[in-house]
Amino acid sequence: MTGAVLTVTELTKLIKQNLEENFSSVSLIGEISNFKAHTSGHWYFTLKDSGAQISCTMWRGMNDYVFFSPQDGMKVRIGGKLTVYPPRGSYQVEVRSMQPAGIGELQLAFEKLKEKLFREGLFDSENKKSLPEMPMKIGIATASGGAALKDMISVAQRRFPLVEICVAPCSVQGAGAAETIVKALQNLNERNDIEVIILARGGGSLEDLWAFNEEEVAYAIFRSEIPIVTGIGHEVDFTIADFVADYRAATPTAAMEILTLDKEDIIYSITELDTRVTEGLNESLNEKRDRILSILNSYAFRSSSDVVKLFSQRVDGVVYRIQNGMHNLLEERKNKIALHMTRLLANDVQKTLRKGFVLVKQEDKFVTRAKKFQMNKNHQLIFYDNQIDVHSGHEEKK
Amino acid sequence: MKKKNNESTFKSDLNRLEQIADQLDTSDLDLEEAITLYEEGITLSKKCLQALEKAELKVTELKSNLELVNQKK
């Protein structure tokens, strides 16, 4: 080849052929730097280690399969092929797959994001919204048809069936999940009737739950005007979403339990209120009765009862007098009758006198036998029409 | 929080019931007032209990265009 003069294009073409043939499938490990997610959906970044660096691209469509958002400093293992770009005389790895170099990388990414968001104040307790006491309408952002949703619905049904549930479906795993979660939260916020949102997902590995560790999800939770309760994975799983949320429940069902009062408890407290109302009325009635009794026992009322006593004495007196009067009246009648009786009797005597008989009276007594007549004393002769006093020795007309 | 446009009657009934219980507990009421409150309270508690007994969970799904779709449980 010595001596032969090539054009730049010719040489580049040879290099391109050579490199692309020999490195059609490479697998390499390195640390991401200058990561850029272009609006077109393509990713551009540099992979480096202590001795070298290489440019990388990952086209839209390919990066859909990456479940996490790459960050600078993250150690990843990528698969792809080497390509040469003649206009720039550059070579790069066209990345087809990307994985964290180890589980530790995700941990690290998690810690870094956590640290960053913490500094930005996304976890501050003063930014936490308080949860409604008895929400009647709960929004749920989770996978439609997932076990988590089913569990939450059955909890609501059992505990507080008066609640209304509005599900905003989203992917909860894999590439693009974060985006759908953000959208679901936005959609729920656009409605004006949702009182609280549950962001939930059943249990899974760190990779499975990774969408909830994404920055955009964290910001969407932070921006939500409606309070958000997270119920992600199992009790031991903590995600970034949990830190930003207004309340973190250990599981999806726990989240629903927190937001729904137990029917039995409500029934109990209604019964309690019922009792309080009844007792309240009874107390009120008792109080009134006591007051009436105390008024009756007060001096004013007692003294007036003395008045009553006096009055009744007067009444008694009147009654006595009436009874007496009656007695007197009877006596009077009795006397009158006796009088009439004597008159009747007298009448009898008059009849006899009219026939010409004469009665003899001496010293106010009738002389009914001759031997009782005293010759030396005056006497009266009682005729029918008159009476004649007869003095002893001489006669005198009256 | 956003304003709810259909405040549940259950919740307001329950709140009113609590209010009535408090009033009957503490305040010095006329007999007439007390009886009126008592009657209202008893009616409300009955109503709330009935609502709870009859309640059936309502689940809807939000589509991307914000339209609501009824879901069976």
Interface residues (C-beta under 8 A of the other chain):
Chain A: K129 P132 M134 M136 K137 G139 S144 I153 A156 Q157 F160 P161 L162 V163 E164 I165 C166 V167 A168 P169 K183 A184 N187 L188 E190 R191 N192 D193 I194 E195 E225 I226 P227 K263 I266 I267 I270 T271 L273 D274 R276 V277 T278 E279 G280 L281 E283 S284 L285 K288
Chain B: M1 K2 K3 K4 N5 N6 S8 F10 K11 L14 L17 E18 I20 A21 Q23 L24 D25 L29 L31 A34 I35 L37 Y38 G41 I42 S45 C48 L49 A51 L52 A55 E56 L57 K58 V59 T60 E61 L62 S64 L66 L68 Q71 K73
